[in-house]
Amino acid sequence: MVFKASDNPRHANSWYAASADDRKVRPALDGEISADVCVIGAGFTGISAALELAERGYSVVVLEAERIGFGASGRNGGQIVNGYSRDLETIAGRYGREKAIELGKMSLEGGEIIRTRVAGYGIDCDLIHGGFFAAFTEKQIREMEVHKAQWEKHGHAGLEMVAKRDVGKYVKTDRYAGGMIDKLGGHIHPLNLVLGEAGAVESLGGRIFEGSRVVGLDLSERPVVHTAKGSVKASYVLVCGNAYLAPLLPEVHGRMMPVSSQVMTTEPLDPALIESLLPANYCVEDANYILDYYRRTSDNRLLYGGGIGYGGHDPKDLTGIIRPNMLKTFPQLKNVNIDYAWSGNFALTLTRIPHMGRLSDKVYFSHGDSGHGVTTTHLLGKILGEAVAGHAERFDIWASLPNLPFPGGKTLRVPLTVLGAWWYGLRDKLGL
Ligand SMILES: Cc1cc2nc3c(=O)[nH]c(=O)nc-3n(C[C@H](O)[C@H](O)[C@H](O)COP(=O)(O)OP(=O)(O)OC[C@H]3O[C@@H](n4cnc5c(N)ncnc54)[C@H](O)[C@@H]3O)c2cc1C
């Protein structure tokens, strides 16, 4: 049977919504309940925290405004990218060598958590191993070599440089000057991953309510979380609404900027054609400031993403933005139909480093994975769970990293960020 995205209500018009395995709509919260922990938001961060806590024996309630995976977690490129949106030398320069060593120790853990949960709970999310970072210029290749050496110091043994003559083993295009593979990277159907993890939470007694937007939060000693029709009394509350959190808690969402990115999929391609484009079935992302990312799906489509919308506004003509980029990479696809196009918001911090903190002794938050969040959300969700369980050492490392406001305040922060991105984009175009 062929499903449409609209058969899966309140999700984006995505190939993921159309091909999700679990379509069960969970009930909305109705009435007063209590739990050890109440999690706000059923994306990777919230569900990862909920699963960590359910595994530790805590009673957990997750409140989701729309559907599980409605936000970035159910719409992204599905690329398992290790590490952070800033390299470890930059982190060392900003926060000191000790902090960089601590973050370096955790940098492969997010991917490991995904692989462990997929295997342990039998989650069918099309997990494929291997990622390719594509370089357009010699400068980008040199930067990758530096990153590789840094990562190796932190124990990453899965990286290999790829010379121009070997790029065709991973992607059939003449755009790239070379690149680097990460054998510990890979790709997944992200909506099926978060749904599978949510199912694991429920199998351990956790309760998840959809269509249950949190509209109020009492920050008392025993916090109370309110939705339109109910409330949850909890010992701890974890705020995991990321770029979709506004208007709740301006003191949290004011510390990051929603940014949209766009994704589309082709119609299913002849298996021989898609295999010739991506012979190793690795996912690909390029090294430009505003980057393209793409991969093969389980039903032989090319899923292609890119574009950027600071402030989180969705452009009208999604295909018009992404298709020209796809054709620059694969001109041979000029007659192929585009079946799905959608947009989603991630949360950007000024430092590009995720931001965790406490609103009170009982209310913690995590957000701002800044474009590369599939692995870090899994790590930071687990760390939120550890903190509730009384092991806040790793949480405190993250919470100690300064979160800086975007320059320009509410009115000018978007235009100033656009200006900065334009400058870096121009440097990429000029090969500087
Ligand atoms: C188009 C796109 C492509 C991307 N591609 C990649 C990629 O290939 N690789 C990668 O590593 N990263 C990628 N990212 C980033 C990654 O998807 C995110 O960093 C990550 O999914 C964020 O997860 P999250 O759980 O923190 O937030 P989200 O997944 O956005 O979840 C937040 C949830 O909270 C809910 N919520 C908000 N407010 C409330 C409230 N008041 N009450 C109840 N619920 C609430 C929302 O409805 C939402 O479901 C991409 C992001 C986008 C948008």
The ligand as an SDF file (V2000), in Angstrom:
LIG
                    3D

 53 58  0  0  0  0  0  0  0  0999 V2000
   15.7110   20.1350    7.5150 C   0  0  0  0  0  0  0  0  0  0  0  0
   16.7110   19.7150    8.5530 C   0  0  0  0  0  0  0  0  0  0  0  0
   17.7390   18.8510    8.2020 C   0  0  0  0  0  0  0  0  0  0  0  0
   18.6760   18.4270    9.1560 C   0  0  0  0  0  0  0  0  0  0  0  0
   19.5840   17.4600    8.8230 N   0  0  0  0  0  0  0  0  0  0  0  0
   20.3920   16.9620    9.7660 C   0  0  0  0  0  0  0  0  0  0  0  0
   21.2370   15.8780    9.4770 C   0  0  0  0  0  0  0  0  0  0  0  0
   21.2020   15.3060    8.3850 O   0  0  0  0  0  0  0  0  0  0  0  0
   22.1040   15.4580   10.4490 N   0  0  0  0  0  0  0  0  0  0  0  0
   22.1360   16.0490   11.6840 C   0  0  0  0  0  0  0  0  0  0  0  0
   22.9510   15.6570   12.5190 O   0  0  0  0  0  0  0  0  0  0  0  0
   21.2670   17.0370   12.0190 N   0  0  0  0  0  0  0  0  0  0  0  0
   20.3890   17.4960   11.0970 C   0  0  0  0  0  0  0  0  0  0  0  0
   19.5040   18.4540   11.4440 N   0  0  0  0  0  0  0  0  0  0  0  0
   19.4330   18.9180   12.8510 C   0  0  0  0  0  0  0  0  0  0  0  0
   18.6670   17.9150   13.7460 C   0  0  0  0  0  0  0  0  0  0  0  0
   17.5480   17.4110   13.0740 O   0  0  0  0  0  0  0  0  0  0  0  0
   18.2180   18.6130   15.0440 C   0  0  0  0  0  0  0  0  0  0  0  0
   19.3620   19.1620   15.6840 O   0  0  0  0  0  0  0  0  0  0  0  0
   17.5320   17.6790   16.0310 C   0  0  0  0  0  0  0  0  0  0  0  0
   16.5800   16.8610   15.4130 O   0  0  0  0  0  0  0  0  0  0  0  0
   16.8860   18.4980   17.1440 C   0  0  0  0  0  0  0  0  0  0  0  0
   16.1550   17.6070   17.9670 O   0  0  0  0  0  0  0  0  0  0  0  0
   15.3250   18.1640   19.1940 P   0  0  0  0  0  0  0  0  0  0  0  0
   14.6830   17.0070   19.8470 O   0  0  0  0  0  0  0  0  0  0  0  0
   16.2230   18.9850   20.0460 O   0  0  0  0  0  0  0  0  0  0  0  0
   14.2520   19.1460   18.5590 O   0  0  0  0  0  0  0  0  0  0  0  0
   12.9680   18.8130   17.6720 P   0  0  0  0  0  0  0  0  0  0  0  0
   13.1400   17.5610   16.9250 O   0  0  0  0  0  0  0  0  0  0  0  0
   12.6380   20.0310   16.9100 O   0  0  0  0  0  0  0  0  0  0  0  0
   11.8380   18.5110   18.7490 O   0  0  0  0  0  0  0  0  0  0  0  0
   11.2510   19.4920   19.5510 C   0  0  0  0  0  0  0  0  0  0  0  0
    9.8170   19.0360   19.8250 C   0  0  0  0  0  0  0  0  0  0  0  0
    9.2760   19.8200   20.8770 O   0  0  0  0  0  0  0  0  0  0  0  0
    7.9160   20.0500   20.6040 C   0  0  0  0  0  0  0  0  0  0  0  0
    7.5010   21.2380   21.3730 N   0  0  0  0  0  0  0  0  0  0  0  0
    7.9600   22.5070   21.2540 C   0  0  0  0  0  0  0  0  0  0  0  0
    7.3310   23.3100   22.1270 N   0  0  0  0  0  0  0  0  0  0  0  0
    6.4670   22.5440   22.8220 C   0  0  0  0  0  0  0  0  0  0  0  0
    5.5290   22.8000   23.8520 C   0  0  0  0  0  0  0  0  0  0  0  0
    5.3210   24.0310   24.3400 N   0  0  0  0  0  0  0  0  0  0  0  0
    4.7860   21.7660   24.3440 N   0  0  0  0  0  0  0  0  0  0  0  0
    4.9760   20.5020   23.8660 C   0  0  0  0  0  0  0  0  0  0  0  0
    5.8410   20.2120   22.8610 N   0  0  0  0  0  0  0  0  0  0  0  0
    6.5800   21.2180   22.3580 C   0  0  0  0  0  0  0  0  0  0  0  0
    7.8760   20.2610   19.0960 C   0  0  0  0  0  0  0  0  0  0  0  0
    6.5900   20.0720   18.5600 O   0  0  0  0  0  0  0  0  0  0  0  0
    8.9010   19.2210   18.6200 C   0  0  0  0  0  0  0  0  0  0  0  0
    8.3000   17.9930   18.2940 O   0  0  0  0  0  0  0  0  0  0  0  0
   18.5800   18.9240   10.5010 C   0  0  0  0  0  0  0  0  0  0  0  0
   17.5720   19.8160   10.8520 C   0  0  0  0  0  0  0  0  0  0  0  0
   16.6370   20.2110    9.9020 C   0  0  0  0  0  0  0  0  0  0  0  0
   15.5220   21.1300   10.3040 C   0  0  0  0  0  0  0  0  0  0  0  0
  1  2  1  0
  2  3  1  0
  2 52  2  0
  3  4  2  0
  4  5  1  0
  4 50  1  0
  5  6  2  0
  6  7  1  0
  6 13  1  0
  7  8  2  0
  7  9  1  0
  9 10  1  0
 10 11  2  0
 10 12  1  0
 12 13  2  0
 13 14  1  0
 14 15  1  0
 14 50  1  0
 15 16  1  0
 16 17  1  0
 16 18  1  0
 18 19  1  0
 18 20  1  0
 20 21  1  0
 20 22  1  0
 22 23  1  0
 23 24  1  0
 24 25  2  0
 24 26  1  0
 24 27  1  0
 27 28  1  0
 28 29  2  0
 28 30  1  0
 28 31  1  0
 31 32  1  0
 32 33  1  0
 33 34  1  0
 33 48  1  0
 34 35  1  0
 35 36  1  0
 35 46  1  0
 36 37  1  0
 36 45  1  0
 37 38  2  0
 38 39  1  0
 39 40  1  0
 39 45  2  0
 40 41  1  0
 40 42  2  0
 42 43  1  0
 43 44  2  0
 44 45  1  0
 46 47  1  0
 46 48  1  0
 48 49  1  0
 50 51  2  0
 51 52  1  0
 52 53  1  0
M  END
$$$$
